[in-house]
Amino acid sequence: MSETTVSARLESVIVAPTLSINDALARLDAAGTGALVLCTADRKLVGLLSDGDIRRAILQSQTLEAPCLSIATERPIVCQQPITPVEALRLMNKHEISQLPVLDSIGVLVDFILRRDLSSTVESDATAELRLESAAFSPTASIAEAMAHLDKAGTGALVLCTPDRVLCGVLTDGDIRRAILQRKSMDLPCERIATKIPTVAQVFIPAAEALELMNRNEIDHLPVVDAGNRVVQFLLRRDLTPETHLELPAVIMAGGYGKRLYPLTETVPKPMLPVGDRPLLELIIQRLRSSGIQDVSLTTHYLPDAIVDHFGDGEGFGVHLNYLQENNPMGTAGGLKQMKRPVGPFLVLNGDILTAVPYREMLAFHRKHSAMITVGVRKYDVQVPFGVVECDDVHITSLQEKPCLSFFINAGTYLLDPAAWDYIPQDRRFDMTDLIRAMLEAGERVTSFPITEYWIDVGRHEDYQRAQEDVLKGTIAI
C-alpha cells in the first residue's frame, strides 16, 4: 500500500485505551477492519480490540461505558518492520489471525496489515510453504508420533521425507484410522502404512492444473517436487478451492441434567458450564461453524432458558439455531423425532463432548462406506495391574505380565442417514445405543470412524477440570 493509504488506515484504527466500548464499537464499524489498535498518544501499542471481543462483552452484559482496554488483547501477535507480504501471511496463518500490527524498533505502530490486502498469489505461495513446514515428517517415526504430529499440523496428511526433503511417501489421516481399526501396533514406523509412491506435481504448476490433478486422482493432498524429487510445497485441496458452507445439519443433545457434575449443575445446565471464558456449548458451536456447518439444532430440557437466552437465534455466533424442547427426557436419540425428517445425512453430538474431529472427512467416510449410521469411536487402553493367566482346564497355557487391553469406546459423535430417523419411535425415551442396536438387528450398515484428534467427555468433575487445564495450556485445538 502507498504511504497515504497506510496513514489513512492508521488514522481509522488507532484509538485510545480509555475509549469506551460503545465508542469503540462505532469506530470499528466505520473502520471496517474487523479490529482496532489501542495505542498511547505517541502510537506505542497497548492492545488489540477485535469485533469478537466486543461481541463477547455484549453477550456477557458488560457495561459498554467501560474502557475498551478492559476487554482487549493486551499482548497481540505483532511483527517488526520490515516484513514481506509472504512473511506476514505466514505469520497470520500460523496464529490464525486476520489483522497484524507492524511496529518499528521502539514499538511504535507503523502499519496495520489485513489478510484481505494480500494477493491470492502471495497467499497461495505462503500457505503452501507453511503447510510443508508443518506437514514434513520422518518416515521412520512411529505411527503414534505421526498421529500426534498430524493432529497438530491440521493438514489431513503428512509428507514423509528425508532431512533434506527428498520425498518418501504421503501419510493421510485415513491411513492412520485404518491402522487403528486393524489394531496395528502404534509403534510401527509410519512409512509401513503410508502411500510410498504418491501422486506429485512439478514445481510451478498452476493452481487450476493442480486442482485438476487432485480431481483426477481423487486426492486432497499434493506434494510439489523439484527435479531431484525434493518437496518444495504441499498443496491442499482446501487451499485451492476454499470450502465455506458444509451441507450437513447438526443436532446437539443439550437437555441432560448433568448429575455427575452436581453441585456445579444445580443452577446451570451442563452445556453452559464455562470452559475457560466461554460456555462448553459455545465452544462446540464454534467448532461446527469453523467446519462450515451453519444449520444447528439444540435439544433442551433441563434449564432451557439459560441456553436460549445466551444463544438466541444463533446469528451472533455465525449459525442458525433451532430448538427442540423436550417436555420429558427423551434419551440421546428420542429428541431427534421432533425435527422434520432430514433430506440428507445429519450430524448428532452429545452436548458434553469437546472434540476436533474433522466433520468433512467423517462425512466423506460415511458416504464412501454407504453407511446408515457412522459412529465416532475412540481407542481406549486399560492397563491391567496384575499378571493375566490363560488356562486350559488346570493347565496354564500362557502368562502376560500386566497387559494393556485396547477397546473402542463410543465417542458421542454420530452421522445418520435420513432412513435411520425412521427407526426412532415417537414420544418415548430412546437412546442412541437403542437406535444402533435396531440398525444392526435390521441388517443395516453401521460403521466406525476412529477419532484421533482432540476429544474429551466433560461429564465428570475430573474431566471437567482437565478441560479447564487444556484451555489454559492451549491444547484444546477446536
ZAMARGU-4260 file (C-alpha; in steps of 0.2 Angstrom, whole numbers, plus 5000, padded with zeros to 4 digits):
<rodrens>
0) 5000/5000/5000 | 5005/5018/4997 | 5011/5029/5012 | 4995/5039/5010 | 4984/5023/5011
5) 4994/5017/5026 | 4992/5033/5035 | 4973/5034/5032 | 4971/5016/5039 | 4981/5020/5054
10) 4970/5035/5057 | 4955/5025/5056 | 4961/5010/5068 | 4971/5019/5081 | 4960/5023/5097
15) 4965/5027/5115 | 4964/5013/5128 | 4952/5023/5138 | 4939/5025/5124 | 4923/5017/5130
20) 4917/5000/5122 | 4902/5009/5115 | 4913/5022/5106 | 4925/5009/5100 | 4910/4999/5093
25) 4906/5015/5082 | 4924/5017/5077 | 4926/4999/5072 | 4910/5000/5062 | 4917/5015/5052
30) 4934/5007/5050 | 4928/4991/5043 | 4944/4982/5048 | 4937/4969/5060 | 4949/4976/5074
35) 4956/4992/5082 | 4973/4996/5088 | 4974/5003/5106 | 4989/5015/5107 | 4996/5029/5118
40) 4997/5047/5111 | 5014/5043/5104 | 5007/5027/5095 | 5015/5014/5106 | 5005/4998/5105
45) 4994/4994/5121 | 4982/4981/5114 | 4971/4975/5100 | 4952/4975/5101 | 4943/4964/5089
50) 4924/4963/5084 | 4924/4946/5093 | 4930/4955/5109 | 4915/4967/5108 | 4903/4954/5104
55) 4908/4944/5119 | 4906/4959/5130 | 4889/4962/5124 | 4884/4944/5126 | 4891/4944/5144
60) 4881/4960/5148 | 4896/4970/5152 | 4894/4989/5153 | 4898/4997/5137 | 4904/5013/5146
65) 4919/5003/5152 | 4936/5007/5144 | 4939/4996/5128 | 4956/4991/5136 | 4946/4980/5149
70) 4941/4968/5135 | 4955/4969/5123 | 4970/4958/5120 | 4985/4967/5128 | 4998/4956/5120
75) 4993/4953/5102 | 5003/4945/5089 | 5014/4958/5080 | 5028/4959/5068 | 5043/4971/5066
80) 5046/4982/5052 | 5051/4977/5038 | 5041/4962/5033 | 5037/4955/5016 | 5019/4950/5011
85) 5023/4932/5011 | 5031/4933/5029 | 5016/4942/5035 | 5004/4930/5028 | 5014/4915/5035
90) 5013/4923/5052 | 4994/4926/5051 | 4991/4908/5045 | 5002/4901/5060 | 4992/4911/5073
95) 4975/4910/5063 | 4973/4929/5064 | 4967/4941/5050 | 4975/4958/5057 | 4993/4961/5060
100) 5000/4976/5068 | 5018/4981/5062 | 5030/4990/5074 | 5046/4999/5072 | 5061/4996/5083
105) 5055/5006/5098 | 5037/4998/5097 | 5028/5012/5088 | 5014/5006/5076 | 5019/5010/5058
110) 5007/4999/5048 | 4991/4988/5051 | 4991/4973/5038 | 4974/4965/5034 | 4973/4947/5027
115) 4962/4954/5013 | 4976/4966/5007 | 4987/4951/5002 | 4986/4945/4984 | 4979/4927/4981
120) 4996/4923/4973 | 5005/4928/4989 | 4993/4919/4999 | 4994/4903/4989 | 5013/4903/4989
125) 5014/4907/5008 | 5001/4894/5013 | 5009/4880/5003 | 5026/4884/5010 | 5019/4885/5028
130) 5009/4869/5025 | 5026/4860/5021 | 5034/4866/5036 | 5020/4859/5047 | 5017/4843/5037
135) 5035/4837/5034 | 5039/4821/5044 | 5051/4807/5046 | 5046/4791/5038 | 5055/4781/5052
140) 5045/4789/5066 | 5031/4779/5074 | 5013/4779/5069 | 5009/4786/5087 | 5021/4800/5084
145) 5014/4803/5067 | 4996/4804/5074 | 5001/4817/5086 | 5010/4827/5073 | 4996/4826/5061
150) 4984/4832/5074 | 4995/4847/5077 | 4998/4851/5059 | 4979/4850/5054 | 4984/4846/5036
155) 4975/4829/5035 | 4991/4822/5029 | 5010/4822/5032 | 5024/4822/5019 | 5036/4809/5023
160) 5053/4814/5018 | 5072/4814/5022 | 5080/4828/5032 | 5084/4836/5015 | 5066/4835/5010
165) 5068/4820/4997 | 5050/4813/4996 | 5047/4796/5004 | 5028/4795/5004 | 5012/4803/5010
170) 5003/4798/5026 | 4985/4803/5027 | 4973/4803/5042 | 4963/4789/5033 | 4979/4778/5033
175) 4980/4781/5052 | 4962/4777/5055 | 4963/4761/5045 | 4978/4756/5055 | 4969/4759/5072
180) 4954/4749/5066 | 4965/4735/5060 | 4973/4736/5078 | 4991/4738/5071 | 5004/4742/5083
185) 5006/4761/5085 | 5025/4758/5087 | 5027/4753/5069 | 5036/4765/5058 | 5023/4776/5050
190) 5030/4773/5032 | 5023/4755/5034 | 5005/4762/5032 | 5009/4776/5020 | 5007/4778/5001
195) 5026/4776/4996 | 5023/4782/4978 | 5010/4796/4979 | 5004/4807/4966 | 5015/4823/4964
200) 5016/4839/4954 | 5031/4848/4947 | 5036/4865/4953 | 5027/4880/4945 | 5011/4870/4942
205) 4997/4882/4940 | 4983/4881/4953 | 4970/4875/4940 | 4981/4861/4934 | 4985/4856/4952
210) 4966/4855/4956 | 4963/4845/4940 | 4977/4833/4945 | 4969/4831/4963 | 4952/4828/4955
215) 4958/4815/4943 | 4967/4805/4956 | 4953/4808/4969 | 4966/4815/4982 | 4965/4830/4993
220) 4984/4832/4996 | 4998/4836/4983 | 5016/4836/4986 | 5026/4848/4974 | 5043/4842/4970
225) 5058/4848/4960 | 5069/4839/4948 | 5078/4830/4962 | 5062/4824/4970 | 5064/4836/4984
230) 5047/4843/4991 | 5046/4862/4989 | 5027/4864/4993 | 5012/4855/4999 | 4996/4859/4992
235) 4979/4855/5000 | 4963/4855/4990 | 4955/4867/5003 | 4969/4880/4998 | 4964/4879/4980
240) 4945/4878/4982 | 4942/4886/5000 | 4927/4877/5007 | 4914/4888/5017 | 4897/4881/5019
245) 4895/4862/5023 | 4878/4855/5019 | 4877/4845/5035 | 4865/4850/5048 | 4870/4846/5066
250) 4860/4842/5082 | 4867/4844/5099 | 4859/4834/5113 | 4859/4848/5127 | 4845/4843/5138
255) 4853/4832/5151 | 4854/4835/5170 | 4872/4833/5172 | 4870/4824/5188 | 4888/4818/5189
260) 4894/4837/5189 | 4882/4841/5204 | 4883/4854/5213 | 4890/4864/5198 | 4874/4860/5188
265) 4862/4864/5202 | 4858/4881/5194 | 4867/4879/5177 | 4864/4866/5163 | 4879/4856/5160
270) 4882/4863/5142 | 4883/4880/5149 | 4897/4877/5161 | 4911/4888/5157 | 4927/4880/5150
275) 4939/4894/5150 | 4930/4910/5147 | 4916/4903/5137 | 4902/4890/5140 | 4905/4872/5134
280) 4891/4873/5121 | 4898/4889/5114 | 4915/4880/5110 | 4905/4866/5102 | 4896/4878/5091
285) 4911/4887/5087 | 4919/4871/5081 | 4904/4867/5070 | 4904/4884/5062 | 4923/4884/5058
290) 4919/4867/5049 | 4907/4876/5038 | 4891/4870/5047 | 4878/4883/5049 | 4862/4874/5052
295) 4862/4868/5071 | 4848/4862/5082 | 4848/4860/5101 | 4838/4848/5111 | 4834/4856/5128
300) 4825/4850/5143 | 4834/4855/5160 | 4835/4874/5162 | 4832/4878/5144 | 4831/4897/5146
305) 4849/4898/5151 | 4853/4891/5134 | 4840/4901/5124 | 4844/4917/5132 | 4863/4915/5128
310) 4862/4910/5110 | 4845/4917/5104 | 4843/4913/5085 | 4862/4910/5084 | 4866/4924/5072
315) 4878/4932/5084 | 4888/4915/5084 | 4888/4913/5065 | 4875/4899/5064 | 4856/4897/5063
320) 4849/4889/5079 | 4833/4879/5080 | 4827/4872/5097 | 4819/4855/5101 | 4812/4857/5118
325) 4809/4840/5127 | 4795/4841/5140 | 4801/4824/5146 | 4818/4817/5145 | 4819/4808/5128
330) 4836/4800/5129 | 4851/4803/5117 | 4840/4799/5101 | 4822/4801/5106 | 4823/4820/5104
335) 4828/4819/5086 | 4810/4814/5082 | 4804/4832/5085 | 4814/4838/5070 | 4807/4836/5052
340) 4814/4821/5043 | 4831/4826/5036 | 4834/4825/5017 | 4852/4821/5019 | 4865/4815/5031
345) 4865/4824/5048 | 4877/4825/5062 | 4872/4821/5081 | 4883/4826/5095 | 4882/4824/5114
350) 4882/4841/5122 | 4896/4837/5134 | 4909/4832/5121 | 4924/4843/5116 | 4932/4837/5100
355) 4942/4842/5085 | 4935/4828/5074 | 4936/4834/5055 | 4917/4833/5051 | 4921/4835/5032
360) 4932/4819/5032 | 4919/4810/5043 | 4905/4814/5031 | 4916/4808/5016 | 4920/4792/5026
365) 4901/4789/5029 | 4897/4791/5011 | 4911/4781/5005 | 4905/4766/5015 | 4887/4769/5011
370) 4883/4768/5030 | 4866/4770/5038 | 4875/4776/5054 | 4893/4781/5057 | 4899/4781/5075
375) 4914/4791/5080 | 4924/4779/5091 | 4939/4782/5102 | 4953/4770/5106 | 4954/4767/5125
380) 4968/4757/5133 | 4966/4748/5150 | 4982/4744/5160 | 4979/4728/5170 | 4989/4729/5186
385) 4992/4711/5188 | 4999/4696/5178 | 4985/4688/5167 | 4985/4669/5166 | 4977/4659/5152
390) 4971/4642/5157 | 4965/4626/5148 | 4957/4616/5161 | 4970/4615/5175 | 4985/4619/5163
395) 4992/4636/5161 | 4995/4640/5143 | 5002/4657/5144 | 5006/4671/5156 | 5005/4690/5152
400) 5013/4702/5164 | 5001/4717/5167 | 4995/4718/5149 | 4987/4733/5141 | 4970/4729/5134
405) 4963/4741/5120 | 4945/4744/5116 | 4935/4756/5105 | 4923/4767/5115 | 4908/4776/5109
410) 4914/4795/5107 | 4896/4803/5107 | 4898/4809/5089 | 4887/4801/5075 | 4882/4803/5057
415) 4865/4797/5052 | 4856/4795/5035 | 4838/4800/5034 | 4832/4782/5034 | 4839/4780/5052
420) 4827/4793/5058 | 4813/4782/5053 | 4818/4769/5066 | 4816/4781/5081 | 4799/4779/5089
425) 4788/4793/5093 | 4785/4801/5110 | 4796/4789/5121 | 4813/4788/5128 | 4826/4781/5115
430) 4844/4781/5117 | 4857/4781/5103 | 4863/4764/5108 | 4845/4758/5106 | 4845/4765/5088
435) 4862/4757/5084 | 4855/4740/5090 | 4840/4742/5080 | 4850/4746/5064 | 4861/4731/5067
440) 4846/4719/5070 | 4839/4726/5054 | 4855/4721/5044 | 4859/4740/5041 | 4877/4745/5038
445) 4884/4753/5054 | 4902/4759/5053 | 4915/4766/5065 | 4925/4782/5062 | 4941/4782/5073
450) 4943/4799/5081 | 4962/4803/5083 | 4960/4821/5086 | 4957/4830/5102 | 4942/4823/5112
455) 4936/4824/5130 | 4920/4819/5138 | 4916/4834/5150 | 4904/4823/5161 | 4914/4821/5177
460) 4922/4833/5189 | 4940/4826/5185 | 4937/4828/5166 | 4929/4845/5168 | 4945/4850/5177
465) 4956/4843/5164 | 4946/4853/5150 | 4950/4869/5160 | 4968/4864/5161 | 4969/4860/5142
470) 4961/4878/5139 | 4975/4886/5149 | 4989/4876/5141 | 4981/4879/5124 | 4979/4861/5120
475) 4961/4862/5115 | 4963/4864/5096 | 4945/4867/5090
</rodrens>
